[in-house]
């Protein structure tokens, strides 16, 4: 260890996080993953770092120019919307003394034109940076590229738009999570049995890449492609119940379901309706009270969660640091480690 007196930046560099994350740990604030918190505390202990008892006067809100940030949300509802909005509100509270104003716009449809209209509305409000979750469409990517060239950077979250010129993506590696789902479900299925891969909407980059990863890994494992049925349920409860029920009745050999969408409760209802609870293995994504109960009941075998609250919160914090010249050299990332939950560890 160097004889140089440890600093907060040194702790951040050693832990691979931002100074803001170290500060949140030192002040016992929320929105730091437990494994990251433990790593930072361990480094602090090893280096003997101590917070200065007094520090130079920080800039107050009166010293800073107003910074306006925009958030564009898709038309998703329920858990995604509730938890992302919770993360946005937490960021607003944390930034309220820093003269940061956050404007949120939400798409009501899946039409790219609506997303373009809302982006233009945010620009007219004078935003300097954007946090965006949108269905993948070339016109939206092109518009974000234009805005970047005009000096308005974008961070994407949950659903990436890699051709948009975004400065950062904050979200789970959905291709990898789809591969993991395949690995789990493959171990539950016997030769000759079939699998249903149900996605919400193939226009959504996250669902499409999950399916791609799932199919890719199944091929590598030697699972026959003709034994994988696919269906879109558009994240709708009623549609999911009907689609899954119909396929179960038409395919007696169907013994596994991969739910790459938001209507897991609809899938569970279809399994109950057909009297196959406990006989069809299910792997899904995310965790909420409904999924937790279905895990306990044994209707779902595994779920692969992600942190929607952090995905709403982190882009606004990092955009503020980036636009005020204080961005960390190693930016924060959400959900880079992929977890598996089952009945025994929820």
C-alpha positions, 0 to 999 in steps of 0.5 A: 500500500502506498504511503500517500494519504488515502482520499475519497477519489482513491477509494472510488478508483480502487472500488471501481465506482464514482466518488458519489457512490463512496459518499453515499456509503460514508453517509449511509445513504440508499441506492448502493448495492450491498456487494458494492457497499461491502467492497467500499467499506472493506477498502476504507478499512484497509486504507485507513481512510478518514473523512475530513472533519472540515471541508472547504465550503461547497457550492450552494444552490445559489452558486450554480446555474439551473440544470434542466434534465429530461426523462422519456419513459415508454408506455410500460405500466405496473412494476416498471413504471412504479419503481422507475418513478420511485428512482426518479423521485429519489434523484430529484430529492438528492439533487434539489439543493443543486438547482437541478430541474427534472422534466418527465414525459411518458409515451402513451403508445408504442408509436415512434412519432410520439417519442419524437414529439415528446423529445422535442417538447423536452428540448423546448423546455431547455433540457441539457441532458436526457435519460431515455427508455424507448422502444428501438426505432431508427428515427428515435436513435437518429433524433438522439444522435442529432441532439448529442451533436447539438450538445444534449447528451443522452443516457439510455436505461433498461432498453438500450439504443446503441446506435443513438450515440448515447454516452452510457447505458444503465441496465441489465445485459439482457442478452446474457440474462436470456442465455441464463434463462435458457441454461436454467430451463434446459436443466428442467426439461427431458428429451422430447419435451417442448418449451414456450418462449413468450415475449411481451413485444418484439419491438422492444429491444430488451425483450427481443434480445432476451429471446435472442440470447435464450434461443442462442444458448438453447442451440448451443445446448443441442435443444431442437429448435422445432421444440421451442414455440414462441409467442408475443403477448404484448405485456397484457394479462388477458392476452397472456392467459389466452396464448399460454392456455391455448398452447398448453392445450395444443401441445401436451409435450409443453413442459417449460415456459420462458416468460420474457415479458411483464405478464407473469401472473397471466402465465401462472393463471393459464397454468392453473386453468389447465390444471398443470401447476407444478408440472410445467417449469417456468423461468421469468424476469424481475421480482415483485410481490406477485412473482414472490408469491408464485415462487413460494407456491412453486408455480415459478421455478426461477426469476432473474431480477433487475433494479428498476429503482436504480435505473430511474435514479442513476442516469439523473445523478450521472448526467448531473455529474457529467454536465457539471464536469464531475463525472467519474472516470469509471461510471456507475453501472446498473445490474452488471451482476445477474442474480437468480432467485428461487423459492429458497433464497427470496 
